[in-house]
Amino acid sequence: MTLTSTRILAAAMVAAWTALPALAQDAAHDDSAPAGSAAGADAAAEPDTAPDTAPDTAEDAATDAEADAPADGDAALDAGPGAAAAELPDTLEIETFTDWELRCDTESRGCFMYQLASDSSGNPVSELTLVQLPAGEEAVAGVTAITPLGTLLNEGLVMQVDQGQARQYPYNWCTRSGCFVRFGLTQAEVNAMKAGRVARMRLLSASAPDQPVILEVSLSGFTAAYEALGKKTGGN
């Protein structure tokens, strides 16, 4: 189960989030998953319930959902993993903070944090981006995760920071490039990531639903990247 593309445009991701503050606010209240146990990655995030409104697989959803996705959704992904560095736009400036990147588009002046999450075999599976949101909402940051076609959608995406509470998020839409999950982070959740070591993401493949895919997103460099993002954008 691998991601088919790894190019994200800063303007597209930032515009999508700033245009949807209500979505970020609602997502910040998602408590549908229980606290995770201390048993490790496979225990990270076994929620009691999963949303049942999504199609079963990404392939089932891609055609219909593509028509409903924001107009800039397709711009988020359009190159293969091997070509990621070469295919990035000339206007994109990248700063590295240990395991996180701060990416800024010199034309739109939009910035976001970025990490590519791989499985235990080193295969790229999910892209993760984070932007800081305007003041005044409960959600201070917005996250977009992109997973491959072949993802079992009705189980949602589950994320857990260290041994903290596991939270479940529904998929928002799919295109032919992948499936998108967007959710907001409260200040407390951002603080947990700043203090944490790893965020574990759990998703299921439609071809092997009994074998959860656990991705570890390193939080090394998260604080420095987040603070640099705030200075660039005047955010939190």
HELIX and SHEET records of a PDB file:
HELIX    1   1 ALA A   10  THR A   18  1                                   9    
HELIX    2   2 PRO A   21  ALA A   27  1                                   7    
HELIX    3   3 ALA A   41  ALA A   43  5                                   3    
HELIX    4   4 ALA A   58  ASP A   68  1                                  11    
HELIX    5   5 ASP A   74  ALA A   76  5                                   3    
HELIX    6   6 PRO A   81  ALA A   83  5                                   3    
HELIX    7   7 ALA A   84  GLU A   87  1                                   4    
HELIX    8   8 LEU A  153  GLU A  155  5                                   3    
HELIX    9   9 GLN A  187  ALA A  195  1                                   9    
HELIX   10  10 PHE A  222  THR A  233  1                                  12    
SHEET    1   A 7 LEU A  92  PHE A  97  0                                        
SHEET    2   A 7 TRP A 100  ASP A 105 -1                                        
SHEET    3   A 7 CYS A 111  SER A 118 -1                                        
SHEET    4   A 7 PRO A 124  GLN A 132 -1                                        
SHEET    5   A 7 ALA A 139  THR A 147 -1                                        
SHEET    6   A 7 GLY A 178  THR A 186 -1                                        
SHEET    7   A 7 TRP A 173  THR A 175 -1                                        
SHEET    1   B 4 ARG A 167  TYR A 169  0                                        
SHEET    2   B 4 LEU A 157  VAL A 161 -1                                        
SHEET    3   B 4 VAL A 198  SER A 205 -1                                        
SHEET    4   B 4 ALA A 208  SER A 218 -1                                        
END                                                                             
